[in-house]
Amino acid sequence: MSLTLPAGVALPVTASALVLTQQPGNGDNGGQGEDFGKSSPVGFLVLILFLIAVAFLVRSMTKHLKRVPASFDEPAAEEKAAEPEQPAAGSDAEAAEKPVKDSSTTKAD
């Protein structure tokens, strides 16, 4: 099985393919002149400065991350949750044994 294009389509396709594959003949190498691919000492200096800045940022970030607590829960909430598990001594135990009056109901005489 071969692929054939109709005559009305073949001419524009081949013409556009020829135009697109041509090399520039006017001396323009598409930005790839004599110095293409060569770096300058200024670029190397900028690269070194960026690497130093990144090193300082990483150092600062690790210092800040060491100060972050393991949990963001409030310590007071943890103490209150642990308190009912332990039996209370003294007046708290006596107050728990006495029945509490319900003040919401009143007798009508």
C-alpha positions as CSV (number, residue, x, y, z in Angstrom):
1,M,0.0,0.0,0.0
2,S,1.5,3.3,-1.0
3,L,0.6,6.8,0.0
4,T,-0.2,9.1,-2.9
5,L,-1.4,12.7,-2.7
6,P,-3.9,14.2,-5.1
7,A,-2.4,16.5,-7.7
8,G,-4.1,19.6,-6.1
9,V,-2.5,18.9,-2.7
10,A,0.9,17.6,-3.8
11,L,2.2,20.8,-5.3
12,P,1.7,23.0,-2.2
13,V,3.0,20.3,0.1
14,T,6.2,19.8,-1.8
15,A,6.7,23.6,-2.4
16,S,6.3,24.3,1.4
17,A,8.6,21.4,2.2
18,L,11.3,22.9,0.0
19,V,10.9,26.3,1.4
20,L,11.1,25.1,5.0
21,T,14.2,22.9,4.5
22,Q,16.3,25.6,2.8
23,Q,19.3,27.0,4.6
24,P,19.6,30.8,4.7
25,G,21.9,32.0,2.0
26,N,22.2,35.6,3.0
27,G,25.0,35.0,5.6
28,D,22.6,34.7,8.5
29,N,23.2,31.5,10.4
30,G,20.1,31.8,12.6
31,G,21.9,33.4,15.5
32,Q,24.7,30.9,15.4
33,G,27.6,33.1,14.7
34,E,31.3,32.8,15.4
35,D,30.8,33.1,19.2
36,F,27.8,30.8,19.5
37,G,28.0,28.4,22.5
38,K,30.9,30.2,24.2
39,S,30.3,31.6,27.6
40,S,31.9,34.8,29.0
41,P,33.6,35.2,32.3
42,V,30.7,37.5,33.4
43,G,28.3,34.7,32.9
44,F,30.5,32.4,35.0
45,L,30.6,35.0,37.7
46,V,26.8,35.3,37.8
47,L,26.5,31.5,38.0
48,I,28.9,31.4,41.0
49,L,27.0,34.2,42.7
50,F,23.7,32.3,42.2
51,L,25.2,29.1,43.7
52,I,26.4,31.1,46.7
53,A,23.0,32.6,47.2
54,V,21.3,29.2,47.0
55,A,23.8,27.9,49.6
56,F,22.9,30.7,52.0
57,L,19.2,30.2,51.4
58,V,19.4,26.4,52.1
59,R,21.4,27.1,55.3
60,S,18.8,29.6,56.5
61,M,15.9,27.3,55.6
62,T,17.4,24.4,57.7
63,K,17.8,26.7,60.7
64,H,14.2,27.8,60.5
65,L,13.0,24.2,60.0
66,K,14.8,23.1,63.1
67,R,12.8,25.6,65.1
68,V,9.4,24.3,63.9
69,P,7.7,22.2,66.6
70,A,6.9,18.6,66.0
71,S,3.2,19.2,66.5
72,F,1.1,22.4,66.2
73,D,-1.5,21.2,68.8
74,E,-1.8,23.4,71.8
75,P,-0.1,22.0,74.9
76,A,-3.0,23.1,77.1
77,A,-5.4,20.9,75.1
78,E,-3.1,17.9,75.6
79,E,-3.0,18.5,79.4
80,K,-6.8,18.8,79.6
81,A,-7.2,15.6,77.7
82,A,-4.9,13.8,80.1
83,E,-6.4,15.2,83.3
84,P,-9.7,13.1,83.4
85,E,-7.8,9.9,83.1
86,Q,-6.1,10.4,86.5
87,P,-8.3,10.2,89.6
88,A,-8.6,13.6,91.3
89,A,-7.8,13.8,95.0
90,G,-9.3,16.0,97.7
91,S,-12.4,18.1,97.2
92,D,-12.8,17.2,93.6
93,A,-13.5,13.6,94.5
94,E,-16.0,14.6,97.2
95,A,-17.8,17.0,94.8
96,A,-18.1,14.2,92.3
97,E,-20.0,11.9,94.8
98,K,-22.6,14.5,95.8
99,P,-25.7,14.7,93.6
100,V,-26.2,18.0,91.9
101,K,-29.5,19.9,92.2
102,D,-31.3,20.7,89.0
103,S,-32.1,24.4,89.2
104,S,-34.0,24.4,85.9
105,T,-37.1,22.8,87.3
106,T,-39.0,24.8,90.0
107,K,-42.0,23.7,92.0
108,A,-45.2,25.8,91.9
109,D,-46.9,25.9,95.3
